[in-house]
Amino acid sequence: MDSKYGIFKYNIDVFSTYISYQTNTPLSYIRQKQQIVYFDNYINKVFKNKIIVFIYENEYIDKQYLKDYETYYASCFQNYKKVCSRVHFFELEKDTDDYLLEFKKLLDNKSSLIKKENYIGHIVIRPIPKTFFAKICIKSFINSTDRLGKFLLKKSCKVSLFGIELSTDSIAFQEQDRILSACATTSLWTFYHASQQWCGDLPSDSEITKSAYSDDNGYGREFPTNGLSTEMICRSLSKYNYASEYFDFSKQKNLNLLKEYIFTYCSSGYPLILGINVKRKKSNGKYKNLGLHAITIIGYSMTQDFQNSKSTAHNINALYVHDDRFGPYLKIDLTNDKFVVTLDENNTLSPINTDDEIYEPDVLILGLYHKIRVPYIKIKDSCIGLIELVSDYLKEKDANDPAKLLEQFQWDIQLKENNQIKSDIRNSTIIENKEYYLTKSLPKYLWYSIAYFEGTAVFGMLFDATDIEHGDIFLEFIPLSKYSKNIVEIFKVYSDEYFQNKISNNITYHNGYIWGIVKYFRENESHEENLCKLYGYLKIPNKIKEEELSDNKILNKREIRLNSENDYEKFKLDKSLENEVYIWVIDKDGFLCIGREFKKSNQGHPTLTDGMPARVGGELIYNYEDKEWIVNPFSGRYSSEYTLSDKVKYVENTIKYKFQVFFPDENFKIEENI
């Protein structure tokens, strides 16, 4: 073709003809190709009754293919092209007789039926026969990001078409070219694209395949590749700075555990690679093993059934995968514990011939940020083990009803970053004392375990995901419902009473993280925490006045710093003040500091503390008529940041625990109009 681009209304035959010309592949082969059948079905199902046009670029330089071209195709006798072609798809709101005119309007930045917001994706086509799909970024049929419904990983795929900036939310897909890549290579390629850790350009197929071989490879040819083993997949992950881990399901068919891994990691933003056995049903009803295959898990769907299970993950009823045998967003139905391949769109099945095929899980491979060291299974066992121990304790105390309620908890275990958790806390309408959680120092990566009861989140627990596996990693309990206080009381009583009898004498509990949880609820409030609760948090004065300084030092107007009950004998409050008032403040150690302020002197509360941090502060004024001291929180330098309710609470505590203790012969009252 002489033209640099062209535009057509989407039709599978026209599209296939274009591919045939660009790749020197017979049209008859293309029309029977499983990926073409799948893609056409996807377009027709997802964009049903929509007008779709495609715009092709005849000369597109693809960085990844260029690397593969240099590695292999350039040295072939056959003269393969080094440039690819790229096809872009748009959804039109209404039809037109002249698509080219509408596209020229878009190029000229004029109003057009072809709109950037109606862009649905693109395909890069390699200039080689048969295995030509280099990259497919197509809009998914799932818009929801509900972790407990239909969930799909997505990234913004940005492209430039002749200066027109376009984007669609997708995860890139490609098919193996059978020379530089096998199914495992394409699964890794999709994994790297979907990974939140990956930044920059994706590696090429040849680079991924090379990364899977050891540096001293001398036992086999890298290209053409015959596939990658589990060990080789893990080696590639390691070379791209991922900590790899795999779980063998070939012998132990534990579908619930597999669902737990998938739900926990995928819903936390991590794709997974699943090695499977492909089996096809024969005429006699038995299944024939077609061999091993690798796919990339990028999503799932789940029911809302919260009964008879200790994990929300067990509600998963389907997976969404990129499978290079078919295409992107392939649905694997888990009904009846079988991995049945379908296409999910309005609950209809794809016409592709997959009804006689099933997938059997063989190995699940994870690739995580290397500082995430604590495994999921340890967190799960600790959460379930804790509830079992507390439930047993309640039964011993004849509290069977609370025990049964605890046993019905379902766990949703997530791997989250510090900023994600704090954002959730900040936006919560349930959590009280948000400032405590938001200002708490936490590691970057955390395990966040949420206990659900009949679909309602009751409480959460935070664990350090970056510590050593046998460390004391429990960090915090987070209340998520009105029932949380009851749970806290149960845990506190259990931790105190049960500790000596069972926990301390059994090393089993020390090996898990239950010990850390018990210790958390056994620990008494620290002196500093108690002071903050009674008198407010420490803060520096928000201003130092010139009148409070002399020779670059803060004046000291403090008359007494009260700590002991007998200190009042050393100091008597003067009721005959005329041009001055008493000012007071609770300092960093919880001592009551008192001094005098001349009403026009501008020498205030910082002169009681040498300008150091303090808590609540105010005035102390004698009421001759009622013969009582009026206490207020009117310190602009120390009390202004507190809420009205906090000011009242802190002043009441100061009266109760300070003034009335140190001056038992006097009457004190909080000022009414604060």
GUMARFI-552309 format. One line per 10 residues: number of its first residue (from 1); for each residue x negated, y, z of C-alpha. Coordinates in steps of 0.05 Angstrom, whole numbers. Each point is the difference from the previous one (the first is absolute). Example, Ala and Ser with C-alpha at 12.3 -4.5 7.8 and 13.67 -1.06 7.14 Angstrom:
// residues 2
1	-246:-90:156 ~ -27:69:-13
END
This chain:
// residues 674
1	0:0:0 ~ -26:68:-19 ~ 43:39:49 ~ -27:10:70 ~ 68:-13:31 ~ 71:-20:-15 ~ 68:-5:34 ~ 56:-52:-6 ~ 63:-20:36 ~ -18:-61:41
11	15:-66:-33 ~ -39:-63:15 ~ -11:-16:-73 ~ -27:70:-16 ~ -43:-1:63 ~ -27:-70:-17 ~ -16:21:-71 ~ -41:58:25 ~ -39:-47:47 ~ -10:-49:-57
21	-33:52:-44 ~ -44:28:56 ~ -24:-68:25 ~ 0:-43:-63 ~ 47:-49:34 ~ 56:-35:-40 ~ 68:29:13 ~ 29:-70:10 ~ -50:-12:56 ~ 16:67:34
31	75:-11:-2 ~ -8:-67:36 ~ -51:26:50 ~ 27:-8:71 ~ -24:69:22 ~ 36:33:-59 ~ 65:-37:15 ~ -6:20:73 ~ -16:73:-16 ~ 59:6:-48
41	46:-31:50 ~ -26:47:54 ~ 13:62:-43 ~ 69:-24:-20 ~ 20:-19:71 ~ -30:57:41 ~ 18:54:-51 ~ 65:-32:-23 ~ 40:42:-49 ~ -55:53:1
51	-33:30:-61 ~ -74:-15:2 ~ -52:28:-48 ~ -74:-17:-3 ~ -56:45:-23 ~ -65:-33:-22 ~ -71:26:0 ~ -43:-37:-52 ~ -67:19:29 ~ -5:-3:75
61	-66:-9:36 ~ 11:-45:61 ~ -59:1:49 ~ 11:-70:24 ~ 6:-31:-69 ~ -61:40:-22 ~ -41:-34:55 ~ 27:-68:-21 ~ -15:17:-73 ~ -73:15:17
71	-5:-63:42 ~ 28:-50:-51 ~ 39:23:-61 ~ -53:46:-30 ~ -47:-59:-10 ~ 52:-44:-35 ~ -7:-14:-75 ~ 72:22:-10 ~ 4:76:-3 ~ 46:17:58
81	20:72:10 ~ -24:37:61 ~ 61:45:6 ~ 68:-22:26 ~ 70:25:-14 ~ 49:25:52 ~ 75:0:-1 ~ 43:47:43 ~ 74:-12:17 ~ 53:53:13
91	73:-5:19 ~ 45:47:-39 ~ 64:30:28 ~ 32:-1:-69 ~ -18:-24:-69 ~ -26:42:-59 ~ -13:-9:-74 ~ -71:28:4 ~ -44:-26:57 ~ -62:29:-32
101	29:70:2 ~ 18:-8:74 ~ -71:-22:16 ~ -29:59:-38 ~ 43:45:43 ~ -29:-33:62 ~ -71:11:-27 ~ 18:73:-12 ~ 26:5:72 ~ 70:13:-24
111	66:-29:24 ~ 5:-71:-25 ~ 40:-64:9 ~ -66:-33:17 ~ -14:23:70 ~ -60:-12:46 ~ 47:-19:57 ~ 29:-56:-43 ~ -67:-33:-10 ~ 3:-74:18
121	-71:-23:-13 ~ -53:-22:-49 ~ -37:-60:-28 ~ -72:-4:-22 ~ -11:-50:-56 ~ -68:-32:-11 ~ -22:-7:-73 ~ -8:-76:6 ~ 47:-55:-22 ~ 51:-36:44
131	-21:26:70 ~ 9:74:-14 ~ 36:29:62 ~ -57:38:34 ~ 42:42:47 ~ 74:8:14 ~ 25:55:46 ~ 76:-2:-4 ~ 52:29:47 ~ 26:-51:50
141	72:-17:11 ~ -6:9:75 ~ 6:72:26 ~ 6:-18:73 ~ -59:-1:48 ~ 40:-33:56 ~ -47:-49:36 ~ 60:-40:23 ~ 35:-3:-67 ~ -31:1:-70
151	-72:25:5 ~ -51:12:-55 ~ -70:28:1 ~ -7:59:-47 ~ -52:50:-24 ~ 5:61:-43 ~ -27:-20:-69 ~ -20:65:-35 ~ -16:7:-74 ~ -9:56:-50
161	34:-6:-68 ~ -30:53:-46 ~ -4:48:59 ~ 68:-18:29 ~ -10:-22:72 ~ 44:-61:15 ~ 7:-47:59 ~ 41:-58:25 ~ 0:-38:65 ~ -24:-70:-14
171	-53:-53:11 ~ -44:-16:-60 ~ 7:-68:-34 ~ -42:-35:-53 ~ -6:-68:-31 ~ -63:-40:0 ~ -39:2:-65 ~ -25:-71:13 ~ -71:21:-18 ~ -22:51:53
181	57:-14:48 ~ 43:-57:26 ~ 63:6:42 ~ -41:10:63 ~ -38:59:-32 ~ 65:34:-20 ~ 28:-12:70 ~ -60:34:29 ~ 6:56:-50 ~ 73:12:21
191	-21:-7:73 ~ -52:55:-7 ~ 51:46:-34 ~ 53:-12:54 ~ -49:7:58 ~ 6:64:40 ~ -74:-5:15 ~ -21:4:-74 ~ -21:67:-27 ~ -25:18:-69
201	-1:-40:-64 ~ 19:-74:0 ~ -55:-50:-17 ~ 5:-35:-67 ~ 15:-74:-8 ~ -72:-16:-14 ~ -23:38:62 ~ 50:-37:44 ~ -19:-68:-28 ~ -74:16:10
211	13:22:71 ~ 30:-68:15 ~ -65:-37:-16 ~ -58:-3:48 ~ -62:41:-16 ~ -40:-63:-13 ~ 53:-31:-46 ~ -33:-54:-41 ~ 50:-55:-2 ~ 51:25:-50
221	17:49:-55 ~ 35:63:21 ~ 32:13:-68 ~ 45:-30:-25 ~ 26:-10:70 ~ 36:-63:23 ~ 30:34:61 ~ -20:19:70 ~ 2:-43:63 ~ 24:26:68
231	-72:10:20 ~ -14:41:-62 ~ 62:43:10 ~ -23:15:71 ~ -70:16:-25 ~ 28:51:-49 ~ 40:32:57 ~ -62:3:43 ~ -41:33:-55 ~ 53:55:-5
241	-4:11:76 ~ 61:-39:21 ~ -1:-49:59 ~ 29:-63:-31 ~ 39:-54:36 ~ 40:-58:-27 ~ 52:-49:27 ~ 9:-70:-28 ~ 73:-21:-10 ~ -14:-60:-45
251	6:-51:57 ~ 42:35:52 ~ 63:24:-35 ~ 17:54:51 ~ 44:47:-40 ~ 18:43:61 ~ -73:13:16 ~ -12:18:-73 ~ 58:49:3 ~ -29:31:63
261	-67:14:-33 ~ 34:28:-63 ~ 49:44:39 ~ -51:26:50 ~ -54:19:-50 ~ 41:18:-61 ~ 48:45:40 ~ -61:33:30 ~ -24:19:-70 ~ -47:-58:-17
271	8:-43:-62 ~ -16:-74:5 ~ -25:-53:-48 ~ 38:-66:0 ~ -30:-63:-30 ~ 55:-47:-23 ~ 12:-67:-33 ~ 45:7:-62 ~ 48:-58:-7 ~ 50:-15:-56
281	59:-46:6 ~ -2:-61:-46 ~ 60:-35:-30 ~ 0:-51:56 ~ 9:55:52 ~ -71:-4:27 ~ -50:57:-5 ~ -63:0:-41 ~ -60:40:27 ~ -23:51:-53
291	-59:25:41 ~ -22:55:46 ~ 18:73:-12 ~ -11:67:36 ~ 51:56:7 ~ 1:67:38 ~ 55:12:51 ~ 23:73:0 ~ 68:-4:33 ~ 57:-40:28
301	74:2:17 ~ 33:-24:63 ~ 68:-13:30 ~ 26:38:61 ~ 10:-64:41 ~ -27:12:70 ~ 19:-68:28 ~ -40:-61:23 ~ -70:25:-16 ~ -58:31:38
311	-24:41:-60 ~ 36:46:-49 ~ -47:-28:-53 ~ 40:-64:-2 ~ 57:39:-33 ~ -41:6:-65 ~ 39:-34:-56 ~ -41:21:-61 ~ -69:27:-20 ~ -18:49:-55
321	-65:-15:-35 ~ -42:19:-60 ~ -8:-66:-37 ~ -41:2:-64 ~ 38:-60:-27 ~ 61:45:-6 ~ -6:72:21 ~ 8:52:55 ~ 50:-4:57 ~ 16:-73:-9
331	48:-26:53 ~ -16:-64:36 ~ 63:-25:35 ~ -13:-35:66 ~ 70:-29:7 ~ -1:-72:25 ~ -74:7:16 ~ -20:-3:-74 ~ -39:52:-39 ~ 47:6:-60
341	-22:50:-54 ~ 54:49:-23 ~ 9:73:-20 ~ 36:43:50 ~ 48:51:-28 ~ 71:7:25 ~ -4:-71:26 ~ -4:-30:-70 ~ -52:-49:-24 ~ -49:11:-56
351	12:-38:-66 ~ -73:-21:1 ~ -7:-75:9 ~ -19:-5:73 ~ 58:-38:29 ~ -40:-65:-3 ~ -63:30:33 ~ -18:8:73 ~ -61:29:35 ~ -30:-35:60
361	-44:44:46 ~ -71:-24:5 ~ -41:56:31 ~ 14:72:22 ~ -58:50:-5 ~ -5:66:37 ~ -47:58:-14 ~ -1:52:56 ~ -42:60:20 ~ -61:-30:33
371	12:35:67 ~ 67:-36:10 ~ -27:-58:41 ~ 58:-27:43 ~ 43:-52:-37 ~ 75:1:-4 ~ 9:-69:32 ~ -32:23:66 ~ 49:59:5 ~ 60:-45:-16
381	-20:-53:51 ~ -10:54:54 ~ 68:32:-12 ~ 39:-65:-1 ~ -42:-28:58 ~ 15:61:43 ~ 75:-6:-10 ~ -2:-75:15 ~ -38:12:65 ~ 45:57:23
391	62:-42:-19 ~ -26:-59:41 ~ -12:48:59 ~ 71:27:-4 ~ 29:-70:-1 ~ -39:-16:63 ~ 33:61:32 ~ 68:-24:-24 ~ 5:58:-48 ~ 23:-43:-58
401	38:53:-39 ~ -60:48:-8 ~ -43:-61:-17 ~ 46:-20:-57 ~ 1:71:-27 ~ -76:2:-2 ~ -2:-67:-36 ~ 42:30:-56 ~ -52:54:-17 ~ -24:1:-72
411	-69:27:-14 ~ -19:47:-57 ~ -76:5:0 ~ -32:54:-43 ~ -71:22:-15 ~ 1:76:1 ~ -47:60:3 ~ -2:47:59 ~ 30:58:-39 ~ 58:-43:-26
421	20:-21:71 ~ -5:71:26 ~ 42:25:-58 ~ 53:-51:17 ~ -2:21:73 ~ 4:73:-18 ~ 62:-12:-44 ~ 33:-45:51 ~ 65:22:33 ~ -7:-53:54
431	-70:6:29 ~ -8:46:59 ~ -64:34:22 ~ -25:1:-72 ~ -58:45:19 ~ -31:-57:41 ~ -1:-47:-59 ~ -18:52:-52 ~ -61:25:39 ~ -23:-69:21
441	-66:-22:-31 ~ 10:-62:-43 ~ -43:-40:-50 ~ 13:10:-74 ~ 31:-69:-12 ~ 51:-31:48 ~ 46:-59:6 ~ 70:26:15 ~ 47:-54:26 ~ 74:19:4
451	49:-42:39 ~ 70:-2:-31 ~ 65:-23:32 ~ 58:-11:-48 ~ -31:48:-50 ~ -16:56:49 ~ -72:18:16 ~ -8:-5:76 ~ -74:15:12 ~ -68:0:-34
461	-69:-21:22 ~ -66:26:-28 ~ -63:-42:-7 ~ -69:22:-25 ~ -11:-35:-67 ~ -73:21:-4 ~ -26:-29:65 ~ -35:-67:7 ~ 48:-58:-3 ~ -9:-20:73
471	3:72:26 ~ 51:31:46 ~ 38:33:-57 ~ 69:17:27 ~ 8:76:0 ~ 71:25:11 ~ 74:-16:10 ~ 48:43:-40 ~ 74:5:20 ~ 46:-2:-61
481	69:-6:31 ~ 40:15:63 ~ -14:-72:23 ~ -75:12:2 ~ 1:23:73 ~ 31:-66:20 ~ -54:-37:-38 ~ -54:41:34 ~ 28:-16:69 ~ 2:-75:-17
491	-72:2:-25 ~ -24:39:62 ~ 33:-48:49 ~ -25:-60:-39 ~ -71:28:-3 ~ -2:14:75 ~ 33:-62:27 ~ -22:-52:-50 ~ -71:23:-6 ~ -31:-37:59
501	39:-64:-11 ~ -9:-13:-74 ~ -39:50:-41 ~ -63:10:41 ~ -12:-75:10 ~ 11:-22:-72 ~ -56:15:-50 ~ 49:-13:-57 ~ 33:67:12 ~ -67:36:2
511	-18:-26:-70 ~ 59:35:-33 ~ 25:71:7 ~ 54:-15:52 ~ -51:16:54 ~ -8:70:-27 ~ 75:11:-2 ~ 8:-24:71 ~ -57:43:24 ~ 31:60:-35
521	65:-8:40 ~ -37:-15:65 ~ -44:61:-1 ~ 24:56:46 ~ 5:70:-26 ~ -67:35:2 ~ -10:62:43 ~ -6:43:-62 ~ 64:-29:-30 ~ 36:13:65
531	-23:72:3 ~ 23:11:-72 ~ 68:-28:16 ~ 8:42:63 ~ -31:66:-18 ~ -12:1:-76 ~ -60:-13:-44 ~ -66:37:4 ~ -9:61:-44 ~ -48:59:-3
541	30:69:12 ~ 25:27:-66 ~ -30:68:15 ~ -53:32:44 ~ 12:75:13 ~ -56:51:4 ~ 22:19:70 ~ -15:-72:22 ~ -73:4:-21 ~ -60:31:35
551	-72:-8:-24 ~ 25:-53:-49 ~ 29:-41:57 ~ 72:-12:18 ~ 20:32:66 ~ 20:-48:56 ~ 63:23:36 ~ 17:-68:29 ~ 14:2:74 ~ 7:-75:12
561	-1:-67:-36 ~ 47:-46:37 ~ -9:-75:1 ~ 10:-27:70 ~ 64:4:42 ~ -40:36:54 ~ -25:54:-47 ~ 61:44:16 ~ -29:13:69 ~ -57:38:-34
571	46:43:-42 ~ 65:37:15 ~ 46:29:-52 ~ 8:75:8 ~ 74:20:-5 ~ -14:75:2 ~ -30:7:-70 ~ 18:67:-32 ~ -39:15:-63 ~ -23:-71:-11
581	28:-70:-9 ~ -28:-69:11 ~ -18:-38:-62 ~ -12:-75:0 ~ -25:-54:-47 ~ -12:-76:3 ~ -72:-10:-22 ~ -32:-58:-38 ~ -8:-42:63 ~ 72:11:23
591	-18:51:54 ~ 46:59:15 ~ -37:65:-10 ~ 29:64:29 ~ -22:73:-6 ~ 28:70:-5 ~ 13:43:-61 ~ 9:74:5 ~ 60:16:-44 ~ -40:48:-43
601	-67:-32:3 ~ 6:-48:-60 ~ -41:-51:38 ~ 40:-64:-3 ~ -2:-76:2 ~ -69:-12:-33 ~ -31:34:61 ~ 26:-58:42 ~ -37:-53:-42 ~ -63:37:-24
611	33:-3:-69 ~ -1:-76:0 ~ 57:-45:-25 ~ 60:-7:46 ~ 72:-25:-2 ~ 63:37:19 ~ -4:68:33 ~ 45:57:23 ~ 19:50:54 ~ 19:-7:73
621	46:57:25 ~ 33:6:68 ~ 75:13:4 ~ 12:39:65 ~ 75:-6:-5 ~ 2:-76:-4 ~ -65:-9:38 ~ -30:-46:-52 ~ -56:-1:-51 ~ 20:1:-73
631	-45:-41:-46 ~ -1:11:-76 ~ -43:-26:-58 ~ -15:69:-28 ~ -72:-9:-19 ~ -7:23:-72 ~ -69:-31:-5 ~ 15:-70:28 ~ 75:-13:-2 ~ 24:32:-65
641	-7:-62:-43 ~ 46:-44:42 ~ 73:-10:-15 ~ 52:29:48 ~ 16:-69:28 ~ -74:-15:10 ~ -11:66:36 ~ 58:-15:47 ~ -27:-70:14 ~ -71:22:13
651	21:57:46 ~ 46:-47:39 ~ -57:-50:8 ~ -47:56:22 ~ 50:22:54 ~ 12:-72:23 ~ -71:-26:0 ~ -40:64:12 ~ 34:60:32 ~ 46:-39:47
661	-58:-44:21 ~ -51:55:11 ~ 50:50:30 ~ 51:-43:37 ~ 27:58:40 ~ 20:40:-62 ~ 60:-7:-47 ~ -12:-4:-76 ~ 48:5:-58 ~ -8:-1:-75
671	19:65:-35 ~ 69:-6:-30 ~ -11:39:-65 ~ -61:-32:-30
END
